[in-house]
């Protein structure tokens, strides 16, 4: 068993919850955060962690989140940005307000989170910051501009942070989730092609944990994960 503090922002019922459980199982104190804090009480109780309300698009709210985590649990050893938003639509249909919202949650929030985490890690010369990406971070598909643009930006942010913070002892990695994560919405696809057609949240969480545990002599900056049946 290890010890430390893990922060997961964007702790939804799928991957976010799986991440919290994996870090808790390894002995870390877990802070889970999202805009609707009431939805996190059960997960916090299950993992023995703390739940916090946080709007990733608000820099002050993200800074307050980290201040509260430090006060309640201690300085973060690993911080995972798992927040995102997607509103489908073709180029001629996209509402600029929706486009901006998706960018604010999917990219700007990553900057707020990354800065707040890095402020607490650089001084110690240690820590891990992980960003959840998607296939859309590598190529923009038709009707996916609202997802691809923020994901492209988040990937660029992770690369810049890794190059700047790595020499200061902070490991920054970007994870490309290339496929659909198992959920109720993914159930029909799994029924058609079998369980190997979707990514299990627990399997993804294990990969994140292994990134956190990597020795600094062999750090991964980008990792892509996909089910064995996914075409790429």
Secondary structure as the mmCIF struct_conf table of DSSP 4:
data_model
#
loop_
_struct_conf.conf_type_id
_struct_conf.id
_struct_conf.beg_label_comp_id
_struct_conf.beg_label_asym_id
_struct_conf.beg_label_seq_id
_struct_conf.end_label_comp_id
_struct_conf.end_label_asym_id
_struct_conf.end_label_seq_id
STRN STRN1 UNK A 5 UNK A 9
BEND BEND1 UNK A 10 UNK A 10
TURN_TY1_P TURN_TY1_P1 UNK A 13 UNK A 14
HELX_RH_AL_P HELX_RH_AL_P1 UNK A 15 UNK A 25
TURN_TY1_P TURN_TY1_P2 UNK A 26 UNK A 27
STRN STRN2 UNK A 29 UNK A 34
BEND BEND2 UNK A 35 UNK A 35
HELX_RH_3T_P HELX_RH_3T_P1 UNK A 37 UNK A 40
HELX_RH_AL_P HELX_RH_AL_P2 UNK A 41 UNK A 47
TURN_TY1_P TURN_TY1_P3 UNK A 48 UNK A 48
STRN STRN3 UNK A 50 UNK A 53
TURN_TY1_P TURN_TY1_P4 UNK A 56 UNK A 57
HELX_RH_AL_P HELX_RH_AL_P3 UNK A 59 UNK A 72
TURN_TY1_P TURN_TY1_P5 UNK A 73 UNK A 73
BEND BEND3 UNK A 75 UNK A 75
BEND BEND4 UNK A 77 UNK A 77
STRN STRN4 UNK A 78 UNK A 81
TURN_TY1_P TURN_TY1_P6 UNK A 91 UNK A 93
HELX_RH_AL_P HELX_RH_AL_P4 UNK A 96 UNK A 103
HELX_RH_PI_P HELX_RH_PI_P1 UNK A 104 UNK A 108
HELX_RH_AL_P HELX_RH_AL_P5 UNK A 109 UNK A 121
HELX_RH_3T_P HELX_RH_3T_P2 UNK A 122 UNK A 124
TURN_TY1_P TURN_TY1_P7 UNK A 125 UNK A 125
STRN STRN5 UNK A 128 UNK A 134
HELX_RH_3T_P HELX_RH_3T_P3 UNK A 135 UNK A 137
TURN_TY1_P TURN_TY1_P8 UNK A 138 UNK A 138
HELX_LH_PP_P HELX_LH_PP_P1 UNK A 140 UNK A 141
TURN_TY1_P TURN_TY1_P9 UNK A 142 UNK A 143
HELX_RH_AL_P HELX_RH_AL_P6 UNK A 145 UNK A 165
HELX_RH_3T_P HELX_RH_3T_P4 UNK A 166 UNK A 168
TURN_TY1_P TURN_TY1_P10 UNK A 169 UNK A 169
STRN STRN6 UNK A 171 UNK A 177
BEND BEND5 UNK A 179 UNK A 179
HELX_LH_PP_P HELX_LH_PP_P2 UNK A 180 UNK A 180
STRN STRN7 UNK A 181 UNK A 181
HELX_LH_PP_P HELX_LH_PP_P3 UNK A 182 UNK A 182
BEND BEND6 UNK A 183 UNK A 184
TURN_TY1_P TURN_TY1_P11 UNK A 185 UNK A 186
HELX_RH_AL_P HELX_RH_AL_P7 UNK A 187 UNK A 193
HELX_RH_3T_P HELX_RH_3T_P5 UNK A 195 UNK A 197
BEND BEND7 UNK A 198 UNK A 198
STRN STRN8 UNK A 199 UNK A 199
HELX_RH_AL_P HELX_RH_AL_P8 UNK A 201 UNK A 213
TURN_TY1_P TURN_TY1_P12 UNK A 216 UNK A 217
BEND BEND8 UNK A 218 UNK A 218
BEND BEND9 UNK A 221 UNK A 221
STRN STRN9 UNK A 222 UNK A 225
TURN_TY1_P TURN_TY1_P13 UNK A 228 UNK A 229
#
